[in-house]
Amino acid sequence: MKHLTFLLFLAGIFTTLCLPEQVRAQHRYRNFTYLGAEIGPKSELYTLKDNGTELYKRQNFASGLSGIYLEQELNRHFSTSMGIYFSRYGTDFGFRRDDGRYDFPSMRTYMFPLRLQATIPIFYGIPEIRIKPVAGVAGVVNSSFSRDSVYGKIAPILSDQYSAILRYDFRRFYVLAETGLHLEMLFAKGIIASLGARYMKGFSAVAQSSINYRIDRKSYSGTLRSTGDLFNFSLSIKYPVSRFWQNHSGKK
C-alpha cells in the first residue's frame, strides 16, 4: 500500500503525456481556479512493540480528515492545489484479555498540503469521468503541543491483573509526504465531484509511548510509536470560482 499510489501517480503522468493529441484535445481545459471542500474517514498507521503477548493495535476509522482547498489548472494535463485541513490524530491499543480501550490523548492538527495532480480523461460525456493521480507534501501543526511530557495511568482492571503507566511525547511541527488517486466526475457548470484515497508518510517520530504493565505479578513493557502515517478515503466537491472574473472579463 505504501508505494502503490506513488506508482499510480507516475503511471498516470506517463499515460497522460503519451495520449494521442486528438484524444488529449477533447479534455475540457479552461484555465479554471477551483474552490473545493473535502471530508472523509482516516486510519492512523503506527507500530506497537511488546515484550509480552498482551498488547495489540486497534485500528480507528472514527476520526476524520476535512478541509478546504484551492486548485489551479496549469494546462490540459496538470494542476496544482493548496489548502488547509483539520484532523485529530490518535492511536489506540488494547489488552487481549480485556475489553478496555486505551489511546494517546488525541492531537489536534492543522495540515497545509501542496499537491501536483495529473489529469487522465477516461470517458467523454455528461458527466465527463477522469482519473487524477496526486503527489505532494504537507506541513502539519500540532495545536495540542506541550513542552511537558504527559503521564497517564490505567487503573487496575480484571481483578488487578492489569495496570499500566504511559508516557507521551509529541512533536509541534512535522512534514508528511502524500500520494493519492482520485476518480472525478465533471458535471454541468463545471462542478466536479470526486472520490479519492491517499496515503501520507512521515519521516520522524510524532508521538510515542512507553507502556509498562503487570499481569499475574509479572512485569512487561511495550512501545507505541507513530510517525504521523495515515490512510484516508475522501469525498470532494469543487466549483470553478474563476468563472466569476473570467465571465466578467469576457463581457468587456
Secondary structure, DSSP 8 states (H G I E B T S, - for coil): -TTHHHHHHHHHHHHHHHS-HHHHTTS-----EEEEEEEEEEEE--EEEESSS-EEEE---SSEEEEEEEEEE-SSSEEEEEEEEEEEE--EEEETT----EE---EEEEEEEEEEEE-EEEE-SSSEEEEEEEEEEEEEEETT--SS-EEEEEEEETTTTEEEEEEEEE-SEEEEEEEEEEEEEE-GGG-EEEEEEEEEEESS-SEEEEEEEEETTEEEEEEEEE---EEEEEEEEEEETHHHHHHHHHT-
